[in-house]
């Protein structure tokens, strides 16, 4: 983005030309199905305004002319937003999400809304009402989910950066599958206002990019306090982009032994990670295996809590106030509600609503929901103990590289277990990033995941720079 801004200043390029280029690329690679809708007129109009500001000699905004796509769960005033669901297929946003508005205020050009798993529920982008997004590296493989469209848009060069959301890995896992960078900040670092909720105590807006500097710049623009979101942190936002290069002392890394030795982890990924840990040690950093016996409880805890929250959040979609309304004639109100929701929601969303309703029901609330909350508390306590002794936790991002379409659709448990390494950061609220580092023998990329303590995004971005450079 720095090079782009330099060209804007010297007049060798214009925002209009850049928007035209990306619109052509989106049309040329339409088969990837990354975009649900392209905001061509809005983008062209924004480009004209920004070019005029340059011509008038006004200083460039932080994201002046930067072309960004947004996941179809983020509201953009007067534009459609559907959460990739029939339930909201004709819903027009009456306001902009705070994260989107901050992008616009910083000079970004929103070029369109990006495909995703319906209501952000999925790990493969196979659950969208608009059909799956294809991985640009291998069209027979999934791009990951739920922010698959956001990942592919950056991967395939259809925008400069994109926003996704991460409830249990929905930014980091598709970034891993697509060979790009995906950042999930600390819970509360970015406002959730205007984000169509899946699980409110887990959801966080995340960022896709091709280099750390771009991700840092976008984070700097959209992070911070928000009067419309009481969970948004009031802590000051550091100047991430200006402080990436520092003379950092040797880092103290920890990796969870049970994660790297887990039977679900692809042997090539395990071998690459262990070799890389040795490389870090040879550079003078400490890399220590630690025991974390709660690893096996992470996925069940996550799915108990998130499905419970989703069943509550999605109860508002009844077809009366808003949402899909059945055309079938009925005089019974309960049947009317049932038809609206049965027709409006897809299979995976209905599965999670039913799971959530079950764990919240009178006979099972204490056995499941209360117990899961207790485990979450323990996870938080254990994580803080780790960060008392170490700077960074390293993990695989996913157990395997991108799998083929249809490979796991008939086995939801296998799909859920694929989240084993990413849901940790959502349960504990810590920031985490997936970095593209390696190539599998099947031709697909895979990376490494790094985590720091809460609100330590700056050290996380700094160590990410080091990790990427160390690899190359």
N, C-alpha and C positions, 0 to 999 in steps of 0.2 A: 504493500500500500504506500510505503514511503516513496518508492520509485514512481508509482502512478501519480502521486501528488507533485513530484518534481516535474513530471511531464505536463501536468495541468498548468503549473505556474509558468513554464517556458512556452506554453502555447502549442506544443507539438501534438497534443491530443485534446479532445473535448469530452465532456460527460455524455453529450449526445451521441458521438461516435462510439463510445464504449457501450452505451445502452443498445445501440443498433447491433453491435457485434454480439452481445450476449443474447439478444432476441433471435438472431440468426442461428446461434449455436443451440439454443433451446429448441428451435424448430427443426434443426438438422438432427438432433438426437432425441426427438420426440418419443421414439420407441422405448426409451428408458423409463418413461412414465414417472419422471421425478416431479414434474409440476402438475398440480390439479388445475391451476389457473394461472395465466401469465397476466400481470398488470401492465400491459404494454403502454396504454395511454397514460396511466398515472406515472409510470417510469419515465416516459418521454417528456411529460410536463415538468417533472422534478428536475430532469437533466437540463432543460431550458433555463429554469430559474437559477440553477447552480452555475451554469455557464455564464449567465448574465452577471452573477456576482464576481466571477473571475475577471470578466471583461471590465468591470467597474473598479477593479483593483482592490476589492475587499479581501481580507485574509481568509485563507481556507479554513473550513470547519474541520474538526478532528477526523470525521469520516466523509469528507467532501467527495461526492460522486462515487463512493464505494457501493458497488452493486451487491445487494444482499437478498437472499430468499428467506422466507419464514415458514415454519412448520404450520400446518393447517389446524392448529389448536390455539394460535395466537391471534387475537382480534386486531384488525386494522380498519379504522373507522370508514364506514360506507363501502366496505368490501365484504364479499362473502367469506364465511368461515364455517366449516362443517365438521371438523374433527374426523374427516374421512368417513362420515357416517350418513346413511339415509336419514337418520333421525334429524339431522340439521342441514340437509342438503340445500335449502333455500334461505338459510339464516344470514342476514346481513348485520355486521357488527355495528352497534350504535356508538362505539367509542374505540379507541386504540388501547391495546395493552401498554403498560408503562414501558416495558422493554422495547416495544416497537416504536412508541412515541419518542423515546430517547434516541433511537437510531435515526429517526427522521430529523430530530432537533440537531443531531450531530452531523447532518448533511448526507446521510446514507440514502440510497435509492432502493426502495423495496420493489423487486422485480416480479414477485409472484408468491403464491402459497404452494407449499410442498407436500407431497404425498406422505402418508404415515399409516401405521396400524390404527384402526378405528378407536377413537378416544384414547390413543396412545397405549393401547393394550396389545402387546405382542413383541416378539423378538426377531421378526423376519420380514415385516412389511407385507405379509400375505393376507392380513386381515382388513385391508382397506376396501371400502365400498367402490373405489375407483380402479381396482385391480392392483396387482403388485408392481413395485418399482424394481427394475432390473439392475443388478450389479454391473457397472460399466466395464469391469475387467473380464467378466465372464457372465454372459446374459442368462446362463442356466443356473446361476447361483443367486442366493438372496443377498440383499445389501445390508441385512441386519435391521433391527427395529427397536423401538417403534419409529424412530426418526430416519427411516430409510431414504426418503426423498431428499431430506436435508443433507444427508451424507453424500448421496450420488450427485446432487447438484454441484457440490464442491469438487468431488472426485472427478467428474466429467468436464469441469471447467464451464459450468453454466451460470456461475456467479462467483464472486470473490470470497464470500464467507456466507454462512447461513446460521440461523437459529433453530435449535431443536429443543426438546424438553427431555429431562432425565429423571425418571421415577424409580427405576431399578437398573439403569444401565443403558437407557434408550438413546444416549448420545455417544457414550464410550464404545458400546458394542458395535454399532454400525460404522463408527470411525475405524475400528479395528478391522472389520470385514472389508472396508473400502480403501484402507491404506492411507488414511488422513489423520489429522489431529482432532480429538473431541474432548472438550473440557466441561465437566460438571462442577460449578463453583459450590462453595459452602451453602447449605440451606439458609436462605434469607439474604444472601449476598445480592441477588437480583430479585426485584419485585415479581410476585406471581399475579398481580392484578391484570386482568384481561387474558389470562391463561385458562382455557377450559379445563377444569380440574378433573384429574383421575383420582389421585390420593393426596390430599392436601398437605399432610405432614411429610411427604416424600418428594413431591414435584419440585423441580427446579429448572429454570431456563438454562440451556447450555449452548455452547458455541462450537461450530465446525470451521476449520481453516486448514491451510496447507503449510503454514509456518507459525512459530510461537509468537512472533512480533504482531502478526495480524490478529491472532486470538486475544492477545493482551490488549491491543488497541480497542477491539470491540467490547471486551469486558470492562475496560475503563469507562467507556461511553454509557453502558447500560446498567452498571452496578450502582448500588446506593439506596438510601432511604426513600420511602414512598408513603405519603399520607393515606393512600388507598389500600395499603397492605400492612397490617399490624405485625406480620411476621418478618417484614423486611428489616434488615439490620440498619441501625443508625450510625454504625461505625464509619469513620471516614474512608473514602476509596483511595487507595494509593495510586501513584502514577506508575502503573504496571509497565507501560511501554517504554518509559524512559529509564527504567532500572533493571533491565534484563541482564545486562552485562556487568557483572561485579566480580571482584576478586574474592571468590567464595572459598572458605576453608574446606578441608576435606569433609565430606558428608558422611553421616552415619545412617546407613540404610538397614532396614529390617525386611525380611520376607517371611511369609507364613509357611512353615515347613509342610503343614497338612495340605496347603493349596498346591504347592509344586509337586508333592508326592501323590496327589489325588488321582485315583484310577481313571477319572473322566478326562484328564488332561492329555491331549495329543502328545505322543512321545517326542515328536520333532519340536514342539513348542517347549516342552520340558528341557530338552537338550540345549536349545538355543538360549533359554533363560539362564540356565546354570552356567553355560559358557560365558554369557554376558556378565553374570555376577563375578566370575573370575577376572574378567577384563577390568571391571570396576575396582576390584581389590588390587590388581596390578598397578592401577593408577593412584593408589594410596588411600582410597576410600574404604570404609569398613562395611561389609555386607554380612549380616548375621541372621541365620535362621532362627525363628522363634516359634514356640508352640502356641497354638490357638485352638483349644479343644471345642470351642463353640462353633467352628466352621460349619459343621453338619446341620446346625440349627438355623443357619442364616436364611436359607431359601424358604423353609416352612414358615418362619416368623414373618418374613417379608410378605408372603402370599396371604397369610391370615390377616395381617393388618391392612394391606393395600386393597384387598377385595372388600373388606369391611368398609373402608373409607369410600371405595367406588360405589358400593351399593347405596350408601347415603348420598353421595354427590350426584349420582345419576337418577335419583328418585324424582328430581325436578322435571325430568323430560317425560311429560305425560301426554303431550299432544293437545293440551288445553291452553296452557299459558304460552308454550311454544314447543316446537318439535313436530315430528311427523304425525299427521292425523289420518287415520284409516278412512278409506272410501266405502268400506263394508257397512251396511246398514245394521244398526243394533239399538235397542231401547234400554239395554242394561249398562249402567255406568261402569261397573267393574269389568265387563266384557269389552267395553269401549277402550278403557285404559290398557287392558291386556293386549288388544289388537294393535293399538298405537305402538306399544313398546315391543311387541313381538315382530312387527313389520319393520320398525325403525332401527332396532339394534341387530347387529350381526351375531354370529354364533359365539365368538370368543368373549364379546362383551356380556352376552347373556350368561355365559358360563361363570364369569367373574362376579356378576351381580348375584347369582344364585349362591355361589360360594360365600360371598360376603354376608348375605342375608342369613345363611346357615350359621356362621360363626358368631353372629350378633343375636341369634335367637335365644330365648329365655333359658332353654335347657343346656346350651353350649357356650354361652357368653364367657363364663369363668374358666371353663376348660380350655377354650381356644384363645379368645381375644385378650382376656386378662393375663393369661400365661404368656402370650406373645409379647405383650407390653413389658412384662417382667424380664423376658429374655432381651428385649431391646435395651432396657436399662443396663443389664449386665454387659451387653456389647459396648455400650457407651463407656462404661467404667473401665472395661478391659482395654479399649482403644486409647483412652487417656493415659493409662499406665504405660502403654507402648510408646506414646509420644513424650513421656517423661524421659525416656532413655534414647530415643531415636528421632532423626529429623524426618525421615521419609519411609513409608511402607511401599514395597514393590510387590506387585501381583501380576499374574497373567490377566489379560482383559477378558478373554473367552476361552473355553476349554478346547475349541477347534477353530480352524479358519472357517470362512463362509461355507455353509452347506448348500446342497442343491434344493431347488423348489420342490415342495411336497415331501421332503425327506422326514420331517418331524410333525407334519400337520395332523396326522392321525394319532400321535402320541403326545398329548399336551404336557404330561409329566416330564418327558425328555426335553421338551422345549423349555419348561420352567427351570429345570435343573441347569440349563445352559447359562442361567443368570448367577451362578454360584459365586463368581468373583466380583461382579459389579454391584450387587445389592448391598454389600457391606457398607459402601460409602453413603448410600441413601438411608440406611438404618441408623447410621451414626451421624449423619449430617456433614461429614468432612468433605473437602474438595478433592476431586480426583480427575486425572487426565489420562487419556489413552494416546500413546505415541507410536507411530508406524516405524517399525525397526527391522523386521525380518521378512523373508519370503519362504513359503512352504514349498515342498517338492511338487505339490499339485498346482503351483503357479499363482496361489493366492497370498496376499499379505497377512501378516499378523504382527502384533506389537506388544508393548509392555504397559502396565498401568502403574501410575505413581499417585500416592496420597500423602497429604500433609495434614496438620492439625487445623481445626476450624479457623477460617478467615486468614489462613496463611497461603493465599493464592500467589502472592509475590514470590515467596520461596519455591512454591510449586512450579511456577513458570520459569524461575531461574534454574532450578534443577532439571527441568525439562529441556532447556537449552543445552545444558551439560550432557544429559543422557543422549540426546540426538547427535551431538558433536562427537561424543565418545564412541558412538556406533560407527560413525563415518570417518 
